[in-house]
Amino acid sequence: MTIALDPSDISPAVPAPAESEPPTAGRTDSSEEFWVQQPEPEAADPSAHEPGDEAAEEPSSEGTADEPSAQETAGEPSAQESVTDADPVVVRDAEDFGVYARTGGWAFALKVARSVRPGGQPAEGTAATKVSAKAFAELAGCSPERVMRYYKAWDMAADDGVVPQFEVLVPGEDIELPDADVWLSYYTSRNSASSVRGQAISAAAEAEGIRPTKALEVAENPTALRAAILADPGTAEAARGALLDRMKEDPALQTEMARAIARTDDLKKAVASEAKAADRIGYVRQIVENGQIKTPAGQTVEAPAELRAEAERHLSLLDELDDSEEAGEWAGEAYDAVKGLVAKAVEEDPALRVQERRTKFYNSLQKATKVFEELTLDEVMEEDIYEADMLQRLESLQEAIGTCISALRRATTTS
């Protein structure tokens, strides 16, 4: 495809002779409309779309084949007759529009690529008539930054072999340009795209298979993102998934989220409830996967076949739950059923029952010993903290310990 752009588009600041073209009221050249500086500075509205973005979002011809045209509905002459009789100025506008519709931002990038020589490059050969980006911006009535964004987009595309290098381009010469869809792969209309943060966002967007400009627009307008999350469950779900993925590699965000949850009573209760359900599901899953049970006293023994089958049944029901279904009630039912079978298995096995009681008694004795050892008697002597009730409790404890010792001695003698 070879396009033809009028050379007058290159230097919109230089007026053409009055006799070269008939004056047309209300006509705006496509390149002049693109390059004219907006009333507000660029930095004032970072979310504003660049013309390159608008070009890529031109309505396609899909879905319009069945719609009647204005000519058909009005009974006017056919398209061929209209083209033949059209004013030359209208024809030129249509041709310019066709170029832009097919190539999008490439049409304007070509103007930059063939006319701009950034500072530091020698003005020799085909570059002798080229101007700096600053001079080109002054002629176009826009900022040098905008010109350089088009220059850089062409540069990246040239490195990939999509378009020719700058050195072979001659001012005013037209070449075959890529399709409009390819333009957005190289052009970013936002200043933030050149920052480290912008580059990271662009890379993540490309990894997700979306246009970087869309991701940058969302990042530059967090208020809009918040509104979408608050109003739309689908957006909120996408945000939740993204936060969870990010927290896996961001310890600082983990801490912030944990702190926020801990400071919110409702969230804290919800987390505690989910943690309890997860522990119960984990207890059932451990029996199924390892074939072992943990008794109330803390012993780990082989699970009976009946108990393991029941655990598998409950686990299959839990695994079939959708993400939207509440698992707490099902987890509690599975846990209670399995715990009941564990207690039954312990009571039905004499040797296991004895060992369970022995372990339980020893655990209690160990806890009581640790608590008593932690009593600091020095503080009782140094500080006036003594009360009569303390002595009574110790005397009762001494009596209970004596009774326990006697019982154990009698059991030892009997055995």
KAQUIGI-V351773 format. One line per field, one symbol per residue. ss: DSSP state (~ for helix, > for strand, _ for the rest). A space follows every 50 residues. Layout:
ss = ???
This chain:
ss = ______~~~________~~~_________~~~~~~______~~~______ ~~~~~~_____________~~~~~____~~~~~~~__~~~~~~~~~~~~~ ~~~__~~~~~~~~~~>________~~~~~_>_~~~~~~~~___~~~~~~~ ~~~~~~~~~______~~~___________~~~~_______~~~~_~~~~~ ~~~~~~~~___~~~~~~~~__~~~~~~~~~~_~~~~~~~~~~~~~~~___ ~~~~~~~~~~~~__~~~~~~~~~~~~~~~~~~~~~~~~~~_>>>_____> >>__~~~~~~~~~~~~~~~________~~~~~~~~~~~~~~~~~~~~~_~ ~~~~~~~~~~~~~~~~~~~~~~~___~~~~~~_____~~~~~~~~~~~~~ ~~~~~~~~~~~~~~_
